[in-house]
Each structure stands twice: as structure tokens, then as C-alpha cells.
Amino acid sequence: MYVGWAKLEITPGLPVPLAGYGHLRDRLATHVRDPLFVRALAFDDGSTVAVLVIYDLLMVTDGLHRLVLQRLADTGAHVIVHATHTHSGPGGFGSGWLIEKVVGRHRPGTIERLAEAGERAARTALGSMKTARVGSAVDELPGHNGNRRDPAGPLDEQLTVLRVVRDADEALVVSYSAHPVIVGERDHLALSADYPGLLVNLLERQLPFAAFVQGALGGVDVLFPRDKRVTADDNLRRMAEPMAGLALRLRDRCEPRDVAVHVARQEWPLPRPDARPFYDDERWARRLDLPLRLLLNGLFAQTDFDRARVQGLSLGDFALAGTPADLGVSIALAGKEYARDRGFAHPVMASQCDGYLGYLHLASDYAHAPTVADDPERLEEALGMGRYENGMCLYGRGAGKMVLEHARRVFDELAAG
């Protein structure tokens, strides 16, 4: 096994629109809290080459995914393009009414510059390969995320690490599930990589290279104290420092060994848009359901995204399935359970890979509105968030099951080598 890695700064100059919240006007950054990067890891076992490209961005549009693949086509590598989902990252890299409401008005040349940076990082990683061994581990980190859709709903509190050891240096990849909205809520006009940026910064004080892979996001909250006096800096530390501490402890539990790299890909055509914001048992909302569905589906139909994909990568006990969505926590838990049954002790179900289908949940998650909460205010917040995520399920309530089925096929292919 040969492994290489690289990172390239992509912090844009100001002013720049910020991605992650819907505004009538651009949310323009006024200052930079911390730098943003694109990171790449390349793996080569002599028969298969794979590259994982990770951006400090809100999302990977289908256009960005296609541009990065085109630029790296000559390498013959299997390429997965991922975003950490920071809600304080730069925007302007998409066109069309819907995407521009999320990432800001289209800025000509932005997506090309991002693709070029991803290509450069990937080629540098491919050109810096050295003999390596790989290990992985997983443990629970409770109290650092929550179910914002249903206070009594499921949680995925697993933190997974992939350790890569070369002769004189090493890298650590960390995966966890939590929405990076800390800076967006506490310092709304700041450019930032949010807690994933602070996490890798803390790890890179002790290691040559670190990267973060975002897990489930649908229904998943972040550690976010309600006390308004808690600053962005304090909130980021409360999130990132325990993550870094656990990641370093898990690093010591990893047993690096010689492994092969396996890859897999599933792709299928998308159905027509079919977004519905209300739960099935909200009978009072039926009179609003049809006009809202017609409105949303008309807006979503303007996108040129017509095919979806799930891509996979495995290295020994570690396996990753990258999905093009804010992946619902129940789907992620089901996918990881299936992967463990297929022999992967440390699986990751990643959101924000290679395109975007919206928020995806299982059909049962849309049946009943939440009814259990500690207080009425929290219940109302969950209802509002649930309806938002329902409406952002762009391609119908069967899309989540479809992604889960293709993720299982990916794990089957990876297990078969």
C-alpha cells in the first residue's frame, strides 16, 4: 500500500457570499475567522488507485463533482469528492434559483477555481505517495450531537478514525456526525471552517496531516449551548477539543497493518422531484400540502442533476460509503449495521459526497410528527426543523431507501474485493 496526502488553502478574498442559510440577499462575509482548505488523500495498492478530496465547503454540487472528475480523468483514480458542510464557507459556486438561495449568487469562475484547487491537492497527494500501513478504530462520544428532528429519536454518537502510518510521518482521518453551524449562529458574517476546521487544526499540532469526514446530517444537531453568552470561540472549543482528545486516544488503539484498497460505485437515474413538507399525521395541513408540493417541485425541477451515485472505499476494517445528501441518522445507522455484518468493524456513512439530493430519511421517519419533548419550545423547534427537512427531501420519500439500498450494494462490492 502506498499513501499520499496534501492540503491547499482555498480561503477567498473578501467580499464573498457565505453558503448555508437561505437569505433574500447575499450573506456577505465581513471577516475571516480561520482559513479554509481542500485536502486530499491518495491510496494505491498496485492494482487500484483511489483519491478522497475533502473541501471546507457547505456542499459538493453535481457540477463541482463533474469538474473535479474531468480534471483527474487521466490519473485513472477512483475519486470521491466530499464537503465538511461548514455553514460559514464560501458560496457563489452554483447557478440556478434554488442553489443560489443556499450558496449565494453565482460568481463566474468560482467553481472552476475550486475544481482547480481540488485537482492540485489530489495530484500533489498522488505524487507524494510512500509505503504505508493503515489501521482504524471507533468509540462513542456522547453529548456532542442531538436529534434536532425528534428529541426522542435515534442518535449516532460514534467517532471513527482512520490512521495512516508511513516511515517518518502519519495522518489521521476523523469522522463524526454533527451540523457545523456554530460559527454561523454565533458569528453570522464570518468565513470559517467551523468545528471541523478547529478539530483538524488541533490534531495537526501533533501530527503532520489530519482530515475530517462528515457523517449523518439529517436530523442531527451540534453541541450548541442555549446560553447566548457562550461565544463562537468557546462553543467551538467545547465541540472540537473532546473530539480531538478521543481521536488521539483511538489513534493509540489502532493497529496499522498492510491492507488492500477496494472501491465501488453505484449510480442510478433520479425520479421527478416530489417534496412534501408535512408529516403524514398532520391532517390539518392537507389543504396546504398540494400547493406547496407544486411550488417546491417546480423550483427543484430547475436543477440539472439527473443521476445520483453512492461511492465506496475500504481499507482493511475501515469502509466508507459516500452519499449525495444530508443523510438521515436512521439511514446512517442502518447502513453501518449492514457494513459491520459484511465484516467492516469501522464503517462510515458520509454525507455531502458527489452531488446533492437534499435531506434523506426512511419513509417511517415521515409518518409521525414528534410529540415528546422536555418543553414546548423545544418541541416547536423540532416540528419546524422536521418540516424543513421534509420539504428538502427533493426526490420523494423513497429516495432515502434507494440510497440505503445502493449503499448496501457498495458494501457488498467492497467486501467481495
WOZIGI-V250654 format. One record per residue. N is the residue number from 1. SS is DSSP state (a for helix, b for strand, c for the rest). PHI is phi in whole degrees, -180 to 180 (999 if undefined). Layout:
BEGIN
n=<N & N>
ss=<SS & SS>
phi=<PHI & PHI>
END
This chain:
BEGIN
n=<1 & 2 & 3 & 4 & 5 & 6 & 7 & 8 & 9 & 10 & 11 & 12 & 13 & 14 & 15 & 16 & 17 & 18 & 19 & 20 & 21 & 22 & 23 & 24 & 25 & 26 & 27 & 28 & 29 & 30 & 31 & 32 & 33 & 34 & 35 & 36 & 37 & 38 & 39 & 40 & 41 & 42 & 43 & 44 & 45 & 46 & 47 & 48 & 49 & 50 & 51 & 52 & 53 & 54 & 55 & 56 & 57 & 58 & 59 & 60 & 61 & 62 & 63 & 64 & 65 & 66 & 67 & 68 & 69 & 70 & 71 & 72 & 73 & 74 & 75 & 76 & 77 & 78 & 79 & 80 & 81 & 82 & 83 & 84 & 85 & 86 & 87 & 88 & 89 & 90 & 91 & 92 & 93 & 94 & 95 & 96 & 97 & 98 & 99 & 100 & 101 & 102 & 103 & 104 & 105 & 106 & 107 & 108 & 109 & 110 & 111 & 112 & 113 & 114 & 115 & 116 & 117 & 118 & 119 & 120 & 121 & 122 & 123 & 124 & 125 & 126 & 127 & 128 & 129 & 130 & 131 & 132 & 133 & 134 & 135 & 136 & 137 & 138 & 139 & 140 & 141 & 142 & 143 & 144 & 145 & 146 & 147 & 148 & 149 & 150 & 151 & 152 & 153 & 154 & 155 & 156 & 157 & 158 & 159 & 160 & 161 & 162 & 163 & 164 & 165 & 166 & 167 & 168 & 169 & 170 & 171 & 172 & 173 & 174 & 175 & 176 & 177 & 178 & 179 & 180 & 181 & 182 & 183 & 184 & 185 & 186 & 187 & 188 & 189 & 190 & 191 & 192 & 193 & 194 & 195 & 196 & 197 & 198 & 199 & 200 & 201 & 202 & 203 & 204 & 205 & 206 & 207 & 208 & 209 & 210 & 211 & 212 & 213 & 214 & 215 & 216 & 217 & 218 & 219 & 220 & 221 & 222 & 223 & 224 & 225 & 226 & 227 & 228 & 229 & 230 & 231 & 232 & 233 & 234 & 235 & 236 & 237 & 238 & 239 & 240 & 241 & 242 & 243 & 244 & 245 & 246 & 247 & 248 & 249 & 250 & 251 & 252 & 253 & 254 & 255 & 256 & 257 & 258 & 259 & 260 & 261 & 262 & 263 & 264 & 265 & 266 & 267 & 268 & 269 & 270 & 271 & 272 & 273 & 274 & 275 & 276 & 277 & 278 & 279 & 280 & 281 & 282 & 283 & 284 & 285 & 286 & 287 & 288 & 289 & 290 & 291 & 292 & 293 & 294 & 295 & 296 & 297 & 298 & 299 & 300 & 301 & 302 & 303 & 304 & 305 & 306 & 307 & 308 & 309 & 310 & 311 & 312 & 313 & 314 & 315 & 316 & 317 & 318 & 319 & 320 & 321 & 322 & 323 & 324 & 325 & 326 & 327 & 328 & 329 & 330 & 331 & 332 & 333 & 334 & 335 & 336 & 337 & 338 & 339 & 340 & 341 & 342 & 343 & 344 & 345 & 346 & 347 & 348 & 349 & 350 & 351 & 352 & 353 & 354 & 355 & 356 & 357 & 358 & 359 & 360 & 361 & 362 & 363 & 364 & 365 & 366 & 367 & 368 & 369 & 370 & 371 & 372 & 373 & 374 & 375 & 376 & 377 & 378 & 379 & 380 & 381 & 382 & 383 & 384 & 385 & 386 & 387 & 388 & 389 & 390 & 391 & 392 & 393 & 394 & 395 & 396 & 397 & 398 & 399 & 400 & 401 & 402 & 403 & 404 & 405 & 406 & 407 & 408 & 409 & 410 & 411 & 412 & 413 & 414 & 415 & 416 & 417>
ss=<c & b & b & b & b & b & b & b & b & c & c & c & c & c & c & c & b & b & b & c & c & c & c & c & c & c & c & b & c & c & b & b & c & c & c & c & b & b & b & b & b & b & b & b & c & c & c & c & b & b & b & b & b & b & b & c & c & c & c & c & c & a & a & a & a & a & a & a & a & a & a & c & a & a & a & c & c & b & b & b & b & b & b & c & c & c & c & c & b & b & c & c & c & c & c & c & a & a & a & a & a & a & a & c & c & c & c & c & c & a & a & a & a & a & a & a & a & a & a & a & a & a & a & a & a & a & a & c & c & b & b & b & b & b & b & b & b & b & b & b & c & c & c & c & c & c & b & c & c & c & c & c & c & c & c & c & c & b & b & b & b & b & b & b & b & b & c & c & c & b & b & b & b & b & b & b & c & c & c & c & c & a & a & a & a & a & c & c & c & b & b & c & c & a & a & a & a & a & a & a & a & a & a & c & c & c & c & c & b & b & b & b & b & b & c & c & c & b & c & b & c & c & c & c & c & c & c & c & c & c & c & a & a & a & a & a & a & a & a & a & a & a & a & a & a & a & a & a & a & a & a & a & a & c & c & c & b & c & c & c & b & b & b & b & b & b & b & b & b & c & c & c & c & b & c & c & c & c & c & c & c & c & a & a & a & a & a & a & a & a & a & a & a & a & a & a & a & a & a & a & c & c & c & c & c & c & b & b & b & b & b & b & b & b & b & c & c & b & b & b & b & b & b & c & c & b & b & b & a & a & a & a & a & a & a & a & a & a & a & a & a & c & c & c & c & b & b & b & b & b & c & c & b & c & c & c & c & b & b & b & c & c & a & a & a & a & c & c & c & c & c & c & c & c & c & a & a & a & a & a & a & a & a & a & a & a & a & a & a & a & a & c & b & c & b & c & c & c & a & a & a & a & a & a & a & a & a & a & a & a & a & a & a & a & a & a & c>
phi=<999 & -120 & -135 & -134 & -147 & -165 & -143 & -139 & -73 & -126 & -63 & -83 & -76 & -92 & -82 & -148 & -71 & -100 & -103 & 132 & -136 & -82 & -129 & -69 & -120 & -58 & -91 & -89 & -68 & -105 & -161 & -109 & -81 & -159 & -72 & -116 & -137 & -113 & -115 & -141 & -125 & -119 & -128 & -147 & -106 & 99 & -124 & -132 & -119 & -134 & -131 & -108 & -108 & -123 & -102 & -81 & -138 & -66 & -158 & -110 & -74 & -61 & -64 & -66 & -57 & -64 & -64 & -64 & -64 & -62 & -69 & -107 & -59 & -69 & -78 & 73 & -83 & -82 & -114 & -114 & -111 & -130 & -123 & -73 & 77 & -63 & -87 & -129 & -91 & -70 & -117 & 80 & -106 & -136 & -129 & 112 & -57 & -66 & -65 & -71 & -70 & -95 & -113 & 91 & -58 & -58 & -111 & -53 & 90 & -65 & -67 & -66 & -66 & -65 & -63 & -62 & -64 & -62 & -62 & -62 & -63 & -65 & -67 & -65 & -63 & -63 & -85 & -114 & -67 & -140 & -58 & -146 & -121 & -132 & -143 & -149 & -162 & -149 & -158 & -88 & -126 & -76 & 83 & -114 & -150 & -157 & -99 & -78 & -89 & -147 & -56 & -102 & -83 & -71 & -129 & -121 & -106 & -82 & -111 & -115 & -125 & -117 & -108 & -118 & -115 & -108 & -57 & -120 & -153 & -157 & -131 & -134 & -108 & -119 & -128 & -153 & -115 & -173 & -71 & -79 & -118 & -63 & -69 & -59 & -87 & -96 & -144 & -62 & -105 & -98 & -89 & -161 & -87 & 59 & -64 & -60 & -68 & -66 & -59 & -68 & -64 & -64 & -69 & -77 & -73 & -118 & -128 & -65 & -154 & -144 & -148 & -123 & -120 & -79 & -91 & -64 & -129 & -69 & 80 & -103 & -93 & -123 & -58 & -146 & -57 & -75 & -64 & -65 & -79 & -73 & -78 & -60 & -60 & -67 & -63 & -62 & -64 & -61 & -86 & -80 & -64 & -64 & -64 & -64 & -61 & -67 & -60 & -70 & -68 & -66 & -55 & -72 & -90 & -70 & -118 & -60 & -149 & -75 & -137 & -100 & -104 & -122 & -133 & -155 & -151 & -124 & -140 & -153 & -75 & -87 & -76 & -70 & -59 & -156 & -97 & -134 & -80 & -96 & -74 & -63 & -91 & -89 & -64 & -64 & -90 & -61 & -68 & -96 & -63 & -64 & -63 & -68 & -63 & -63 & -65 & -63 & -67 & -65 & -71 & -69 & -68 & -77 & -77 & -104 & -83 & -121 & -137 & -115 & -151 & -124 & -117 & -130 & -149 & -131 & -142 & 64 & -77 & -96 & -143 & -124 & -115 & -96 & -114 & -92 & -167 & -80 & -77 & -64 & -64 & -67 & -67 & -61 & -64 & -66 & -65 & -68 & -62 & -64 & -62 & -65 & -64 & -88 & 105 & -97 & -71 & -131 & -86 & -132 & -107 & -97 & -88 & 57 & -123 & 63 & 127 & -153 & -107 & 101 & -86 & -122 & -133 & -75 & -57 & -65 & -72 & -96 & -73 & -127 & -68 & -63 & -127 & -109 & -162 & -71 & -153 & -60 & -63 & -67 & -64 & -65 & -62 & -65 & -61 & -63 & -67 & -64 & -66 & -63 & -67 & -60 & -65 & -93 & -84 & -72 & -120 & 93 & -78 & -93 & -66 & -64 & -62 & -63 & -64 & -61 & -62 & -72 & -64 & -63 & -64 & -62 & -64 & -60 & -65 & -65 & -65 & -78 & 76>
END
